[in-house]
């Protein structure tokens, strides 16, 4: 059985204008019609049908493109003087994210929809070794969204020995810690991999801001578990920065 998305509605105050704007920005052909609705056809045949309404319900649409297409789309957004952001909720104005080793950015439509353009979806890494590199990069950039995309949805983090957190608590813990990090270095000691599961043993040194503003250097050895997902991407399943500490 094959289930494929055929079309979806996009609310707009001026359906023809909004459809044309999106097609022009993405470099797609002139919108056609699907019944009474102006429609933008994406690669793979999915139709975005623009429905004219008085009250727009804003939505999020993410478009996966090639590196060359990404450059062209970003260039058109910049040439038009339109604001764009590295992350959702207008995080990182005028910047591009590098989540999962790719590139991405967000911009708003004339109707307030959040459009995302990316070269690699879903976060994660190509290998356990790259996963370590990407989490170090995200922490040094202070980019919580990039860091969180390197964790599975049900991942467990032990920010302190014997105190595991998951879900919303994991998000709060990482976001709060990134607010203190000035610089982090992670060195891989060992990677043991079997059947899509990897044990990562790493040494880490972090410079954090103390309450008085002076930097404090802390370090240790972490023992983490990563797993390769159905999409082939590696993400953290268990993150234990304290290693064997009790």
Secondary structure as UniProt FT lines:
FT   STRAND          7..12
FT   HELIX           15..26
FT   STRAND          32..34
FT   TURN            35..36
FT   STRAND          37..41
FT   TURN            43..44
FT   STRAND          47..52
FT   STRAND          60..64
FT   HELIX           67..79
FT   TURN            80..81
FT   STRAND          85..87
FT   TURN            88..90
FT   STRAND          91..93
FT   HELIX           99..101
FT   STRAND          104..108
FT   TURN            110..111
FT   STRAND          114..118
FT   HELIX           128..141
FT   HELIX           144..148
FT   TURN            149..150
FT   STRAND          151..160
FT   TURN            161..162
FT   STRAND          163..166
FT   HELIX           167..178
FT   TURN            179..180
FT   STRAND          181..194
FT   TURN            195..196
FT   STRAND          197..209
FT   TURN            211..212
FT   STRAND          215..228
FT   TURN            230..231
FT   STRAND          234..239
FT   TURN            241..244
//
